[in-house]
């Protein structure tokens, strides 16, 4: 995990250096105007973020999706096309969301049918709700929020032994988790124009079980979430 963080910092440093050099080139008029419009555009920013995700290996699927969307809408800036390309914005976004949902089902951790009560598989699209988890051997699961959100209450649940993972995906939405303050939780969420934070306030006298760990991982795009304690 520390190695991944170090790699991510190095990649961010390289990208910042490249951005600085590009700005210097713009200030000295070393770049043609049409290239400036392409590089310093929202499409270029999406491609840049996608490259970061690919190089850091934090979320390759999200990287490919962002690069695809950015490159698709960059086409009319490169070639003169009579068709109004902006009419395709929402159709392309919907297709991208659909691909994400399909690949999340195939690519993320699979939930055994015989132990389904020990996992959570929550999906909120254009809506949401509250769920209370009472499982005494909770092992993680998947939470998807798109233009909506949910609240997951884990106060009466107990973690299973070992590493338990909740895979989160939030786009224009978010998730709130209520987690006991004595749980050992690690956040490994990649956030683009959003974030995921731990707002718990553990007490000094609390003892955490080192044999039980909850890992929050995934990606948030124009969305996010937080974790509260009790």
Secondary structure, 3 states (H helix, E strand, C coil): CHHHHHHHHHHHHHHHHHHHHHHHHHHCCCCCHHHHHHHCCHHHHHHHHHHHHHHHCCCHHHHHHHHHHHHHHHHHHHCCCCCCHHHHHHHHHHHHHHHHHHHHHHHCCCCCHHHHHHCEEEEEECCEEEEECCCCCECEEEEEEECCEEEEECCCCCECCEEEEEEEEEECCEEEEECCCCCCEEEEEEEECCEEEECCCCCCCCCCCCCEEEEEEEEEECCEEEEECC
